[in-house]
Amino acid sequence: MEAVLRLFLTFIVYAFFGWCCECVYCSVPAGKFINRGFLNGPVCPVYGFGAVIVFHALRPLGNHILFTFFGGMLLTSALEYLTSVLLEKLFHLSWWDYSKRKFNLHGRICLLNSTLFGLLCVFAVHVVDPWVSGNIQALSVPALFFCSGAIAALLGVDCFVSVRSVLALNGRLQQIAQLRADSAS
């Protein structure tokens, strides 16, 4: 059980780091704060999943930076593509569109972002994760249970509220589309 909770905290830490990266990446060019997460809170779960997948898939290959870069690039791009498809199927909305960028695949992934993800993987695996995993391993069992439980409760509420909001938005968009169709005929 402890291993699962430590994995969950690793997921949360990288979901938070990913949210920070996304916000900076989008907010700086826009000149204003942009919350890039699907959820209301400061987490982008796809980054948490990406980090966990990369750490577990690439550790057996050793600490070679090129393996980390290309393996991380491939794994995170596949995850981003799959996430885009799933979000579109579930919510009938597209959270990102790279179709105007060079070397994109169906607007879901592009070479620039895939390269940035590869670089982030190198940074995460070789610089950040030794510190993060060391701190997570240092948590006592009671602290581990308390932190995991509190974060899981907050994440659960955020997921519920966020999904409810997106579904309500979808309902409103369908109503608007129906009104437009009715007025056009």
MARTISE-937256 format. One line per 10 residues: their letters; for each residue x, y, z of C-alpha. Coordinates in pm, 1 decimal, always signed. Layout:
<sites>
A	X,Y,Z ~ ...
</sites>
This chain:
<sites>
MEAVLRLFLT	+0.0,+0.0,+0.0 ~ +284.0,+236.1,+81.4 ~ +430.0,+188.6,-267.5 ~ +96.2,+282.3,-426.6 ~ +69.4,+595.1,-211.5 ~ +425.3,+698.0,-297.7 ~ +344.8,+645.6,-665.6 ~ +30.5,+857.8,-621.8 ~ +234.0,+1139.4,-463.9 ~ +486.0,+1117.8,-748.8
FIVYAFFGWC	+195.6,+1149.4,-992.2 ~ +63.2,+1455.6,-803.8 ~ +400.8,+1629.6,-784.3 ~ +457.0,+1597.5,-1158.8 ~ +96.2,+1687.2,-1237.9 ~ +160.4,+2009.8,-1043.8 ~ +497.1,+2071.6,-1213.8 ~ +330.4,+2011.9,-1551.0 ~ +55.1,+2259.2,-1468.2 ~ +323.1,+2517.1,-1381.0
CECVYCSVPA	+505.3,+2452.6,-1711.0 ~ +182.2,+2475.7,-1912.3 ~ +77.6,+2799.4,-1743.8 ~ +416.7,+2962.6,-1803.1 ~ +434.9,+2832.0,-2162.6 ~ +92.6,+2979.8,-2244.1 ~ +77.8,+3282.3,-2013.1 ~ +409.0,+3446.1,-2104.4 ~ +331.9,+3487.2,-2477.6 ~ -25.9,+3594.8,-2397.8
GKFINRGFLN	+89.0,+3850.3,-2141.6 ~ -172.1,+3729.2,-1891.5 ~ -230.7,+3427.8,-1668.1 ~ -387.4,+3130.5,-1843.6 ~ -492.3,+2823.6,-1643.8 ~ -407.7,+2542.2,-1884.6 ~ -547.1,+2254.6,-1687.5 ~ -861.1,+2056.1,-1752.7 ~ -919.3,+2067.8,-1378.5 ~ -975.9,+2382.5,-1175.8
GPVCPVYGFG	-690.5,+2309.8,-936.9 ~ -319.8,+2344.3,-1011.8 ~ -265.4,+2003.8,-1171.7 ~ -244.8,+1866.0,-1525.1 ~ -292.5,+1491.0,-1475.3 ~ -146.4,+1407.2,-1815.8 ~ +193.6,+1525.9,-1687.7 ~ +160.1,+1308.9,-1378.4 ~ +76.2,+1005.8,-1590.4 ~ +354.4,+1095.5,-1832.1
AVIVFHALRP	+613.0,+1116.6,-1555.7 ~ +508.6,+788.3,-1398.0 ~ +511.4,+612.8,-1737.6 ~ +849.5,+758.8,-1833.2 ~ +1012.1,+673.7,-1498.2 ~ +890.9,+314.5,-1502.5 ~ +945.7,+248.2,-1873.6 ~ +1286.3,+412.5,-1908.5 ~ +1461.8,+321.1,-1582.6 ~ +1545.9,-29.5,-1709.4
LGNHILFTFF	+1731.8,+133.6,-2001.0 ~ +1971.7,+305.8,-1762.3 ~ +2056.0,+671.4,-1726.8 ~ +2162.2,+741.6,-2083.2 ~ +2046.8,+1092.2,-2175.3 ~ +1971.2,+1012.7,-2541.3 ~ +1754.0,+713.7,-2442.2 ~ +1576.9,+936.7,-2193.1 ~ +1523.4,+1208.6,-2452.1 ~ +1396.4,+992.3,-2737.9
GGMLLTSALE	+1211.1,+745.6,-2516.0 ~ +1050.2,+1030.6,-2323.6 ~ +964.8,+1209.9,-2645.2 ~ +797.1,+898.7,-2787.5 ~ +610.3,+798.4,-2469.9 ~ +481.9,+1144.8,-2384.4 ~ +378.1,+1216.3,-2743.7 ~ +182.9,+890.2,-2755.0 ~ +20.5,+981.2,-2423.4 ~ -65.1,+1332.2,-2545.9
YLTSVLLEKL	-220.7,+1191.0,-2863.3 ~ -424.3,+934.1,-2671.6 ~ -533.2,+1195.0,-2415.6 ~ -649.8,+1425.8,-2693.5 ~ -856.8,+1147.2,-2848.9 ~ -1008.7,+1044.8,-2514.7 ~ -1097.7,+1400.3,-2408.9 ~ -1259.3,+1463.1,-2745.2 ~ -1458.9,+1139.0,-2731.3 ~ -1570.6,+1192.5,-2372.0
FHLSWWDYSK	-1646.0,+1565.1,-2376.4 ~ -1679.4,+1652.7,-2746.8 ~ -1426.8,+1932.9,-2697.7 ~ -1068.3,+1978.9,-2810.5 ~ -830.1,+2113.5,-2547.0 ~ -546.2,+2182.4,-2790.5 ~ -492.6,+2201.8,-3163.3 ~ -148.9,+2196.4,-3323.0 ~ -279.9,+2181.8,-3679.7 ~ -117.6,+2517.9,-3762.2
RKFNLHGRIC	+222.9,+2401.4,-3642.9 ~ +469.1,+2228.4,-3870.3 ~ +509.5,+1853.9,-3843.3 ~ +185.2,+1784.3,-3656.7 ~ -18.2,+1466.2,-3650.7 ~ -392.0,+1536.7,-3682.2 ~ -338.0,+1854.7,-3478.7 ~ -300.9,+1639.1,-3165.0 ~ +78.6,+1633.7,-3137.7 ~ +356.4,+1828.2,-3306.8
LLNSTLFGLL	+732.8,+1803.4,-3334.1 ~ +799.0,+2119.9,-3131.2 ~ +600.7,+2003.6,-2829.3 ~ +729.5,+1647.6,-2860.1 ~ +1085.1,+1782.9,-2855.1 ~ +1004.8,+1997.5,-2551.2 ~ +855.0,+1692.4,-2377.9 ~ +1174.9,+1498.7,-2451.3 ~ +1381.2,+1777.0,-2294.8 ~ +1146.4,+1789.5,-1994.9
CVFAVHVVDP	+1189.9,+1414.7,-1953.2 ~ +1568.9,+1449.3,-1946.2 ~ +1539.3,+1727.8,-1687.9 ~ +1284.7,+1535.5,-1479.6 ~ +1465.8,+1199.1,-1484.8 ~ +1820.0,+1326.5,-1436.6 ~ +1773.4,+1639.6,-1222.6 ~ +1432.8,+1670.0,-1055.2 ~ +1327.8,+1314.2,-974.6 ~ +1619.8,+1223.0,-749.1
WVSGNIQALS	+1514.2,+1512.5,-524.8 ~ +1138.0,+1443.7,-555.2 ~ +1162.4,+1069.4,-495.8 ~ +1404.2,+1124.5,-207.8 ~ +1157.5,+1355.4,-36.2 ~ +862.9,+1124.3,-99.1 ~ +1062.0,+827.5,+35.4 ~ +1151.0,+1030.2,+345.0 ~ +783.7,+1069.3,+444.4 ~ +679.8,+869.9,+746.0
VPALFFCSGA	+396.0,+623.0,+696.7 ~ +142.0,+841.0,+884.5 ~ +248.2,+1148.9,+684.1 ~ +226.4,+945.3,+364.4 ~ -129.7,+835.5,+443.7 ~ -238.3,+1183.2,+553.6 ~ -90.4,+1366.1,+252.4 ~ -219.1,+1109.5,+4.3 ~ -565.8,+1106.3,+158.7 ~ -598.1,+1483.3,+172.4
IAALLGVDCF	-472.6,+1529.7,-182.7 ~ -692.1,+1247.8,-314.5 ~ -998.6,+1407.3,-152.2 ~ -918.9,+1747.4,-303.2 ~ -849.5,+1591.4,-642.3 ~ -1175.2,+1396.0,-627.8 ~ -1377.2,+1710.1,-556.5 ~ -1192.3,+1898.5,-830.5 ~ -1258.1,+1617.9,-1081.9 ~ -1627.6,+1612.4,-992.7
VSVRSVLALN	-1668.5,+1990.5,-1020.8 ~ -1459.9,+2016.4,-1339.8 ~ -1639.5,+1732.8,-1520.5 ~ -1977.6,+1871.6,-1414.8 ~ -1879.4,+2215.4,-1549.6 ~ -1761.5,+2074.6,-1883.8 ~ -2079.0,+1868.5,-1922.7 ~ -2290.8,+2176.0,-1843.1 ~ -2093.6,+2375.1,-2102.1 ~ -2150.1,+2099.1,-2358.1
GRLQQIAQLR	-2523.3,+2115.7,-2285.8 ~ -2525.6,+2492.8,-2336.9 ~ -2326.6,+2462.5,-2660.7 ~ -2573.2,+2204.4,-2791.5 ~ -2862.5,+2436.3,-2703.9 ~ -2695.2,+2723.3,-2889.6 ~ -2630.9,+2501.0,-3190.6 ~ -2994.8,+2390.1,-3189.1 ~ -3116.5,+2751.3,-3166.1 ~ -2894.9,+2846.9,-3459.4
ADSAS	-3020.0,+2551.8,-3660.9 ~ -3382.8,+2636.7,-3580.1 ~ -3337.6,+3002.5,-3676.8 ~ -3165.3,+2910.0,-4003.1 ~ -3453.0,+2692.3,-4119.1
</sites>
